[in-house]
């Protein structure tokens, strides 16, 4: 796959957002939002994912992860300032896109994720994947950056990947994949 993408990129295609979104399997592109998926809100109430999507509007789902180890980043330490660009994206599109975030890493406590979320300054709802179903259905990657899934107005998956390039370098120029 990398060789094919390299050849396509040399020819000027595909856009970076397509490359990013195709590297993470899970819900196949074009498939419907798993609307009956139940998650717990910060008040302890069970909510379905469908309850966050308004008719005709896209829904962007962000997975956050506080603890992970990767070859690229080593032992990751979450930093709320790295969510600044995501906040700008939300601010830009909130009049026409609904947003929700999940804490779906079984290594993170929801209390820790909630405290972290409060420190990011983001105001979109944070939900907890109590039984791991969201993690399984989305094949959520335990990567440091918020991993984003975008469902279009009809509820079909159109994107899965990072929101921005160079998310770990807040002062560098970046590409907005969304």
C-alpha positions in Angstrom: 0.0 0.0 0.0 2.8 2.4 0.9 4.5 1.8 -2.5 1.2 2.5 -4.3 0.6 5.6 -2.3 4.1 6.8 -3.0 3.7 6.4 -6.8 0.3 8.2 -6.7 1.7 11.0 -4.6 4.6 11.4 -7.1 1.9 11.9 -9.7 0.1 14.5 -7.6 -2.6 12.3 -6.2 -4.2 11.6 -3.8 -4.6 14.5 -1.5 -3.0 14.0 1.9 -6.4 13.7 3.6 -7.2 10.7 1.5 -3.8 9.1 2.4 -4.4 9.6 6.1 -8.0 8.4 6.0 -7.3 5.1 4.2 -4.6 3.8 6.6 -6.9 3.0 9.4 -9.4 0.1 8.9 -12.6 -0.1 10.9 -16.0 0.9 9.6 -15.8 0.7 5.8 -16.1 4.0 4.0 -19.6 4.7 2.9 -21.1 2.6 5.8 -23.7 4.0 8.2 -23.1 5.6 11.5 -23.5 3.0 14.3 -26.3 5.0 15.7 -27.4 2.5 18.3 -23.9 2.4 19.9 -24.4 3.3 23.6 -21.9 5.5 25.5 -21.9 7.1 28.9 -22.0 10.9 29.2 -20.3 12.8 32.0 -23.5 12.7 34.1 -23.5 8.9 34.0 -26.4 8.7 31.5 -26.3 6.2 28.7 -26.6 8.0 25.3 -26.7 6.6 21.8 -24.4 7.9 19.2 -27.4 8.8 17.0 -28.6 11.3 19.7 -25.6 13.5 18.8 -26.3 13.7 15.1 -28.9 16.2 13.8 -30.7 15.4 10.6 -28.8 16.5 7.5 -25.7 17.5 9.3 -22.4 15.8 9.4 -21.1 14.3 12.7 -17.4 14.3 13.5 -16.4 11.8 16.2 -13.0 12.4 17.9 -11.3 9.6 19.9 -8.9 10.8 22.6 -6.2 8.8 24.2 -4.2 9.8 27.3 -1.8 6.8 27.5 0.0 5.1 24.7 3.4 4.0 23.6 4.4 4.1 20.0 7.6 3.8 18.0 7.2 7.3 16.7 6.3 9.1 19.9 7.7 6.9 22.6 5.8 7.2 25.9 3.3 9.9 25.1 2.4 12.5 27.7 -0.9 14.2 26.9 -0.8 18.0 26.5 -4.0 20.0 26.3 -2.3 22.7 24.2 -2.0 20.1 21.4 -5.8 20.3 21.0 -5.7 24.0 20.1 -5.9 23.3 16.3 -8.8 20.9 16.9 -10.6 23.7 18.8 -10.0 26.0 15.8 -11.5 23.4 13.5 -14.5 22.9 15.7 -15.0 26.7 15.9 -14.8 27.0 12.1 -17.3 24.2 11.4 -19.6 24.1 14.4 -22.4 26.0 12.6 -22.8 23.2 10.2 -21.1 20.1 11.7 -21.9 18.3 15.0 -18.9 17.2 17.1 -18.6 14.6 19.9 -15.5 13.1 21.6 -15.0 9.6 23.1 -12.6 8.4 25.7 -12.1 4.9 24.5 -8.7 3.8 25.8 -9.2 1.1 28.4 -6.0 2.3 30.0 -7.5 5.7 30.7 -9.9 6.3 33.5 -12.9 8.5 32.5 -12.2 10.8 35.4 -8.7 11.4 34.1 -10.0 11.9 30.5 -12.7 14.3 31.8 -10.1 16.4 33.7 -7.8 16.4 30.7 -10.8 17.4 28.4 -11.6 20.3 30.7 -8.0 21.5 30.4 -8.2 21.6 26.6 -10.9 24.2 26.7 -13.0 22.3 24.2 -16.7 22.4 24.8 -18.0 19.5 22.7 -19.4 16.5 24.7 -17.0 13.9 26.0 -18.4 10.4 26.2 -17.0 7.2 27.8 -16.8 3.9 26.0 -17.6 1.8 29.1 -17.7 -1.7 27.5 -15.2 -1.1 24.6 -17.8 -1.4 21.9 -16.9 1.9 20.2 -13.2 0.9 20.3 -14.1 -2.3 18.5 -16.5 -1.0 16.0 -14.3 1.9 14.9 -11.1 0.0 15.3 -9.9 3.0 17.3 -6.2 3.5 17.1 -4.3 4.2 20.3 -2.4 7.1 18.8 -1.7 10.4 20.7 -3.5 12.8 18.3 -7.3 12.8 18.4 -8.4 10.3 15.8 -11.4 11.7 13.8 -14.2 10.0 12.0 -16.6 12.1 9.9 -20.0 10.9 8.9 -21.8 13.0 6.2 -25.3 14.5 6.5 -26.8 11.1 5.4 -24.8 9.3 8.2 -22.2 7.6 6.0 -18.6 7.4 7.0 -16.5 9.7 4.7 -13.2 10.2 6.6 -11.1 8.5 9.3 -7.8 9.8 10.4 -6.0 12.8 12.0 -7.6 16.2 11.9 -4.3 18.0 11.1 -0.7 17.3 10.1 2.0 18.0 12.6 -0.5 18.0 15.5 2.4 17.4 17.9 4.2 20.7 16.8 1.6 23.4 17.6 3.7 26.3 16.2 4.6 24.7 12.8 2.6 25.2 9.6 0.2 22.3 9.1 -2.3 20.8 6.7 -6.0 20.6 7.8 -7.1 17.2 6.7 -10.7 17.9 7.5 
